[in-house]
Amino acid sequence: MAAPKSALARRNGDFSEEERAAVYRAIFERRDVREHFLPDPIPDEVLERILRAAHHAGSVGFMQPWNFIVVREAATKGAVKDLFRKANDEAATRYTGERATLYRRLKLEGIEEAPLSLCVTCNRQRGGRQVLGRSTVRDTDLYSTCCAIQNLWLAARAEGVGVGWVSILDHEALKQVLGIPRPVKVVAYLCLGYVSEFAPHPDLERAGWRARLPLEELVYKEQWGRRHDDEG
């Protein structure tokens, strides 16, 4: 007698159609959130679930090089906001004309608006001098930390929590503010909070800064530059 379909799904680790749809929805509806943050605090149990999802990311040699600094105090956020202002003013000088005007209009962070921030770091010495799988590509520890950030981002979206990556920061100055040891590398400073809405499209796409590239232009067959529809 054949086993019930639900039992087979559990045995094989398959997802149900609804579960698959939920995964893809989180991926496609994930946004880099810079505004519309609500003052409502993120409950501790929700934050713990989000961080646990991040901690279950894949890592080279099971190195698990990440740490997460939770920032809630207004004084700390204010110090980070000052770093952003300085870096953003410098970045703005790199654009001219209409591009410069558009850049100045963009909302690029929610440091003080979001209820909390997370600084995600990479301890490049964790696991000792020899980490399995890292001997030829040393930066795989950084790639692993980015995988943890993506896990965090998708879990947050599933929880209805917005995440914004503040990339316009001097990381060395940020390490001073947060007391991060010299050998540890800052990978991301994230703003987290519930939001009044998730935009249907990325902010930079809506603002006309960049458009999403067609997938077919990015996929090659066997060798660089060979399209899937190329003959021969």
JOZI-V639750 format. One line per field, one symbol per residue. burial: + if it has 16 or more other ideal C-beta (glycine too) atoms within 10 Angstrom, else -. A space follows every 10 residues. Layout:
# JOZI-V639750
burial->???
This chain:
# JOZI-V639750
burial->---------- ---------- -----+---+ +++++++--- -+---++--+ +-++--+-++ +-++++-+-- +----++-++ +-++--++-- ---------- --+----+++ +-++++++++ ++++-++--- +--+-----+ +--++-+++- +++++++++- ++++++-++- +--++-++-+ ---+++++++ +++++---+- --++------ ---------- ---------- --
